[in-house]
Amino acid sequence: MDAFISYLQSPWAIVIALAVAVLIGVLIRVAVSSRRRSPDDVSLQPQVQAPAEPRSDAPADAPRDEADQPRAGPADAAEPTVEEAAPAPEASASSIERPEPLRGRMERLRERLASSGSLGRAILGVLSRGQLGAADWEEIEESLLIADLGLEATDTLMEALKRRVAVESVTDEARIREILREELLALVDPDMDRSMNLERPQVDGSTKPAVVLMVGVNGTGKTTTVGKLARILVAEEKSVILGAADTFRAAAADQLATWGERVGVDVVRSEREGADPASVAFEAVREGVSRDVDVVLVDTAGRLQNKSTLMDELGKIKRVMTKQAPVSEVLLVLDATTGQNGMKQAEVFAEATGVTGIVLTKLDGSAKGGIVVSVQRALGVPVKFVGLGEGADDLAPFDPRGFVDAIVGSAQG
Ligand SMILES: Nc1nc2c(ncn2[C@@H]2O[C@H](COP(=O)(O)OP(=O)(O)OP(=O)(O)O)[C@@H](O)[C@H]2O)c(=O)[nH]1
């Protein structure tokens, strides 16, 4: 016994004990990391990678049609798994930002619409000349067209202004301003329902997340808008998952992950550039359903190489997502500065996906606010949000009155 005790006190025994402890530590690490890679263990890490294809255990209502199967190209042929992403810097509770609440945003951003105000100033300047001739009306028409109001809306507004200015024979500037405000507001249509449909649908007795698909041409601000919208939803205390189905540009997924991290929202993504977007979208909704979140927001690429490829791709993304939960909203992101070009794109996207609302970005610093009216008229769907800057909270629900007031200016304007 004494010999054993003295052996335990010897340096060799200490070395051996340390070696055994290290070995046990290594074995525990290996066991934990292999468990994390298990396909069924979807971790609640800041990011979740999408599999190459929907999971093999996808429910019976998973896509069946060949055309609806997320693509499994050579790079996509890996075994379908849900892997934990390379650990993203973990967002500690203290580093998570508190986004600005919705109320008052349009008010705060009102000054950003100042350039749209140049339209109001130009028209008011002419209208208050009194005794308007053909050249004056042409000047007004030109201003409206430059502001992207579109031909039809310009004609409607011109007629209304001519009639009212003649009938009321007004020269008083405040009254002219009031007439212009009323007529513009009628064009913007304050009665349209601009709320986002975030009601969680019931399917076969279970409550699914509200699914929102973002579409639009590259560069319009889709990814940024998904990030800003996530912040709005977080501010409204909703649980959210983002889907990075813009697999065309690898940086888009990183960009989205950064937006997500800032407000503690997870992102479903694929590490492979060019992975099948429908697969990522499918997985994002599946993840949202399994975590029982309130909203799944999915970003897409929207390259407009050719109309039929784009329509096929977006149509497929939407069909595949619908296998998991119905798509509640398809928001088309349009860059206000692209004017009538943007209108043509809008029509293609609307045809492909059935757009339910428009987000007009970059309205700050754009004198082309008239596009609000023309795009609503062309698609018959409302502008629901406006982007008014590059800041994280520079997205506001579109408020027709605030918008028209910004264009027409105050009485002192
Ligand atoms: N001034 C201003 N800039 C904006 C607004 N919204 C987005 N942007 C900027 O527009 C640029 C493009 O935005 P992204 O979100 O990357 O555009 P995208 O449509 O996702 O582009 P792809 O990923 O290439 O399809 C970025 O520099 C954004 O900061 C806005 O409302 N105002």
The ligand as a MOL file (V3000), in Angstrom:
LIG
                    3D

  0  0  0     0  0            999 V3000
M  V30 BEGIN CTAB
M  V30 COUNTS 32 34 0 0 0
M  V30 BEGIN ATOM
M  V30 1 N -29.4990 55.2560 -51.0840 0
M  V30 2 C -30.0380 54.0440 -50.9280 0
M  V30 3 N -29.2900 52.9480 -51.1990 0
M  V30 4 C -29.8590 51.7260 -51.0500 0
M  V30 5 C -31.2080 51.5770 -50.6210 0
M  V30 6 N -31.4790 50.2300 -50.5850 0
M  V30 7 C -30.3500 49.5880 -50.9670 0
M  V30 8 N -29.3750 50.4730 -51.2520 0
M  V30 9 C -28.0010 50.1870 -51.7060 0
M  V30 10 O -28.0550 49.5310 -52.9640 0
M  V30 11 C -26.9090 48.7020 -53.1320 0
M  V30 12 C -27.3310 47.3280 -53.6480 0
M  V30 13 O -28.0540 46.6770 -52.6390 0
M  V30 14 P -28.1580 45.0820 -52.5270 0
M  V30 15 O -29.0750 44.8160 -51.3900 0
M  V30 16 O -26.8360 44.4450 -52.5250 0
M  V30 17 O -28.8670 44.7220 -53.9020 0
M  V30 18 P -29.3990 43.3160 -54.4430 0
M  V30 19 O -30.6470 43.6030 -55.1920 0
M  V30 20 O -29.5200 42.3340 -53.3440 0
M  V30 21 O -28.2550 42.8960 -55.4420 0
M  V30 22 P -27.8110 41.4090 -55.9000 0
M  V30 23 O -27.4630 40.6640 -54.6550 0
M  V30 24 O -26.6330 41.6640 -56.8000 0
M  V30 25 O -28.9840 40.8120 -56.5920 0
M  V30 26 C -26.2350 48.6790 -51.7760 0
M  V30 27 O -25.1370 49.5630 -51.8190 0
M  V30 28 C -27.2910 49.2080 -50.8110 0
M  V30 29 O -26.7500 49.8580 -49.6860 0
M  V30 30 C -31.9750 52.7810 -50.3410 0
M  V30 31 O -33.1550 52.7620 -50.0030 0
M  V30 32 N -31.3240 53.9820 -50.5210 0
M  V30 END ATOM
M  V30 BEGIN BOND
M  V30 1 1 1 2
M  V30 2 2 2 3
M  V30 3 1 2 32
M  V30 4 1 3 4
M  V30 5 2 4 5
M  V30 6 1 4 8
M  V30 7 1 5 6
M  V30 8 1 5 30
M  V30 9 2 6 7
M  V30 10 1 7 8
M  V30 11 1 8 9
M  V30 12 1 9 10
M  V30 13 1 9 28
M  V30 14 1 10 11
M  V30 15 1 11 12
M  V30 16 1 11 26
M  V30 17 1 12 13
M  V30 18 1 13 14
M  V30 19 2 14 15
M  V30 20 1 14 16
M  V30 21 1 14 17
M  V30 22 1 17 18
M  V30 23 2 18 19
M  V30 24 1 18 20
M  V30 25 1 18 21
M  V30 26 1 21 22
M  V30 27 2 22 23
M  V30 28 1 22 24
M  V30 29 1 22 25
M  V30 30 1 26 27
M  V30 31 1 26 28
M  V30 32 1 28 29
M  V30 33 2 30 31
M  V30 34 1 30 32
M  V30 END BOND
M  V30 END CTAB
M  END
